[in-house]
Amino acid sequence: MSGGGATTRYESLDAIRGVAVMGILAMNIVAFALPMSAYFNPAAGGSPSTSDLATWAFNFVFVDSKMRGLFSVLFGASTLLVIESAAASGGSAAKTHYARMAWLGLFGLAHYYLFWFGDILSLYAVCGLLLFLFRNRSVRALLIWAGAFLFVGLALLGSTWLSMAMFDASKMPAEAAAGLAEQMTEFNAMMGPSSPAYAKDVAHFLGSYREIAGDRMGEGAIEPLIQVMLFLWESMALMLIGMALFKSRMLTGEWSAARYTRWATTCFAIAAPVLAWMAWDSAHTGFATMTVFGTSLVFSTPFDILMTVGWAALIMLLIQTRASATVRARLAATGRMAFTNYLVTTIVMTTIFYGYGLGLFGSVGRAGLYLFCFGMWAAMLAWSKPWLARFHYGPLEWLWRSLSRFSLQPMRKTAAVQ
C-alpha cells in the first residue's frame, strides 16, 4: 500500500500493488457477503452447490491468504521504499515513518468501527512500528527474521489446534477439558458444518447501520487488539519477505524473465498440490471443525506464503513480458491509489450487502459473488488513471500524506505552460 509519499516510483511495483488490491477483494468478498463461518467453511450454511464448492476449492488453493499475503508483502516493500526515499531527501526517516504508521492506525480503527469488521490497516500499522527496526538488514537477515516470526505464529496457532484436537478426541484431562468446552462451542459455531450461528449472522448484517456498527463498538470493540495478537506474527513474516524481495530487486521488475519463471514454477509446483490435498481432505471429512481450523489457520500457512511468492513472481513476469503499456499504466494507477481503492471497496460492498444498503447479505452464492468482484475491479481500473492524470495522489493518499507531514500537500496538477 502506498500513500506516504515516496519520491521514487517503480511502475512494476505500482502495477503489482494494483493486482494485489484487486486480489484482496477476491478473498474478502465472501466476508462482505456471507457470515464469517462461510469464509472458512462452504458447508456452514448447509450443503454447498457444486459451483460453490468448486469456487471454494479454487479460492482455498489459489486465492485465500495468498492475496492478503501479497498485499502484506507489498506493504513491507512500499514501507521500505518510503523510508529510503525520506532518508535520501535529507528528512527524518523515523519521523516520516512513525507519523505514517500512527495515522494509518487511526484510519484502520475508523475503518473497523465505522464500516467493516475485516479491517487490516490497524494490524499493518502495528507491524509498521516494528518494520523500521529492520530497514538496514540484509536480504538474508530479513528472511531469517521472517522465519522466526512465522515460527512463533505457527507455534501459537498450532498449540491451540493441538489442544482442541485432544479435547475433540477426549484425550484431555477433565479439568483442562472443562476450560476448553466454551471455546470449542464457539469454534464449532464459527467453523463447523451447518453452523448454528449462520442464520443469526445473516439476520444481524441485514439490520440497521446502528445495530451493525454498534456491535463493533460494543462487544466487538476489542477485536482489533485480538487481531494483532493472533496475526502480527504471520503479517510481520510476510512484510519482512516483502522488504527482502524489494532489496533483491524482484519487486522492481529487474529480474530476468527466466528467473521470474523459475521462481513462479517452483513455488506453484510445491504449494499447489499440498493445498489441493488439504482442500480435498476438508471436503472428505465433511468440513469437520478441527480439519477446517487446521487447514485454514495452521498447516496451510507455509504453503500459502510460498504461493504468495509464486504469485508475485508470476505477476511480475506477466507485467514484464505480456502486459501492454496501457495495461501496465492502468494497473500502476490502481496500485498508486491502493489505499483509496481498498477503503472505497469496503464502502461499496457493505452498501451492496448490508441491511442499510441493498440488503443482499446471505442471498448470493459463492460463485455469483465474483460478478461483484469483476464490477469493482473494472471500476478501480477505470477511475484510477484519469484521477491521477489530474491529481498527484488519490484522495485518501493525499489526506494520509498531508496528515503525516502536518501540512496540506499539493493535490491538483498544474498544466504545463505552452
Buried (B, 14 or more C-beta within 10 A) or exposed (E): BBBBBBEEEBBBBBBBBBBBBBBBBBBBBBBBBBBBBBBBBBBBBEEBEEEBBBBBBBBBBBBBBBBBBBBBBBBBBBBBBBBBBBBEEEEEBEEBBBBBBBBBBBBBBBBBBBBBBBBBBBBBBBBBEBBBEBBEBEBEEBBEBBBBBBEBBBEBBBEBBEBBBBBBEEEBEEEEBEEBEEEBEEBBBBBBBBBEBBEEBBBBBBBEBEBBBBBBEEEBEEBBEEBBEBBBBBBBBBBBBBBBBBBBEBBBBEBEEEBBBBBBBBBBEBBBEBBBEBBEBBBEBEBBBBBBBBBBBBBBBBBBBBBBBBBBBBBBBBBBEEBEEEBBBBBBBBBBBBBBBBBBBBBBBBEBBBBBBEBBBBEBBBBBBBEBBEEBBEBBBEBBBEBBEEBBBBBBBBBBBBBBBEEEBEBEEEEEEE
